Amino acid sequence: MTDRMKLSKKAEYAMRALLAMARDPETPTFAIQDIALSERIPLKFLEQILLALKNGGLLRSKRGVGGGYQFQKTPSRITLGEVITLIDGAFIPMACACGENSTCDCGIAGGCGLGQTFSLLREQVNAWLNTTTLSHVLEREKRDSVMFEI
């Protein structure tokens, strides 16, 4: 099996946790244990993830009885790009796809054709990630789960 471009498990868990929260707009505060259980995410790992999302301004925490995490921003304003960048950093498919000032192993100033091509991919992927919100994902879930009976 070869390596492939993919998100980290941490980024996947972050998106799943946020989506679990967004699916239940009636609940203002979410206990870490409930999210971990419903999404099958290891509790200690989820604690680190939610802290990173809090530090990134997507969530806030509430202490005490009934404490947990709450949205700092609404799900319609949280993009997949924000979440992935907070957890994994910027999407860069290869080193010379960072832009004009990047260094290419081939030594071509400004990047070779391959680097320029993957730079275009990076721009397209980031544009899509930065316009796709948690609400968009939930809309897709609802559309795909609609069944018609005859």
Helices and strands as residue ranges (DSSP letters): H 9-22, H 32-39, H 43-55, E 59-62, E 68-71, G 75-77, H 80-88, G 95-97, H 113-129, H 134-145
